[in-house]
């Protein structure tokens, strides 16, 4: 997949005649907006070269951004991925490794299961979060969309939509999931509040889009149905366009309010999605609507996502070839806000690279991936499935024997070591591990030094 550079040509924008004092870069901290796609492949945007899905608003944002096409999330599952975006830590450290406690521990309908779900929330209490830090430093902060960790207050937001319940069973984000699908008014109202109080703001915009249920508006779906696509694929493509529309509403609102110039927008997806269709080859017993090498997998179809940084007052549009990770977002945002980056965060501040072209002082990125269901709330290794790294063109995947339970069919785990040339083979079709044993050993040593295991073993270890 190649990027269509023509779609990244920066458009000629009319200058806004005046800005409120709230938005001037020399007197105010920047406003900060996170836009998060939910279950979308790294290929599925116009600016990434897709020739069917229409994403004009995100294409325009890309044309006004520093774009990192070779970007990855650390864990390709929504809840742990979001927790990394909130805390700046890997799943092995923030300990939200999956979406739910394992059904082996308790029946999903039982009170015990509710108790275990509630126990998971203490992880957000023991760690600082990006909203907590920004709120302490004069920002008003707003949560909307996906948020698994109880109420928005628990994450440190001053305002928000997700209420959570006492049993910790809100899961995706209860009332927060209305954003985008049912309009943008809560966000617009919050922006007005911030303006009235003359405070900078932070927005967590993580709509339940294009996530299932794939129920796009008929006016969008009709276009893709008319292309003769598989019905499931047509719905997914339409969901991607619907998500793009909501992003356009948000960005246009910032422009109309005169806030866009001094607003840092950062974009990322929580994990990938490849739509299963009638002709998708799957293993016996496959039950999900996504295809193999997709959501929950550490292949690029599950873990890769473009990252964009757009801040008109400070950043010139560019396309970067650097390897970057969602672990870098928290330190980057704190740097943009003029705040100290706490010690112990493993990510890198990307602003010097984005702004001045400074070389990123790192040649390798890492990721950890676990079962959907958490086998042990205190021990991440219990449900560890994969550790992986990327250096230059090489991606090494190590497969472990952690407990999986309900999603076992999705993770066949029949190859303990996989090496891919993801530049020449971006869809990871040819395992080169036997051909390049020295590269395998070097990268394996790097992974084991990064995450020294005490219990887990490689599956089918020889």
Buried (B, 14 or more C-beta within 10 A) or exposed (E): BEBBEEBBEEEEEEEBEEBEEBBEBEEBBBBBBBBBBBBBBBBBBBBBBBEBBBBBBBBBBBBBBBBBBBBBBBBBBBBBBBBBBBBBBBBBBBBBBBBBBBEEBBEEEEEEBBEBBBEBBBBBEEBBBBBBBBBEBEBBBBBBBBBBBBBBBBBBBBBBBBBBEEEBBBBBBBBBBBBBBEEBEBBBEBBEBBBEEEBBBBBBBBBBBBBBEBEBEEEBBEBBBEEEBBEBBBBBBBBBBBBBBBBBBBBEBBBEBBBBBBBBBBBBBBBBBBBBBEEBEBEEEBEBBBBBBBBBBBBBBBBBBBBBBBBBBBBEBBBBEBBBBBBBBBBBBBBBBEBEBEEEBBBBBBBBBBBEEEEBEBEBBBBBBBBBBBBBBEBBBBBBBBBBBBBEEBBBBBBBBBBBBBBEBBBEBEBBBBBBBBEEBBBBEEBBBEEBEEBBEEBBEBBEEBBEBEEBEBBEEE
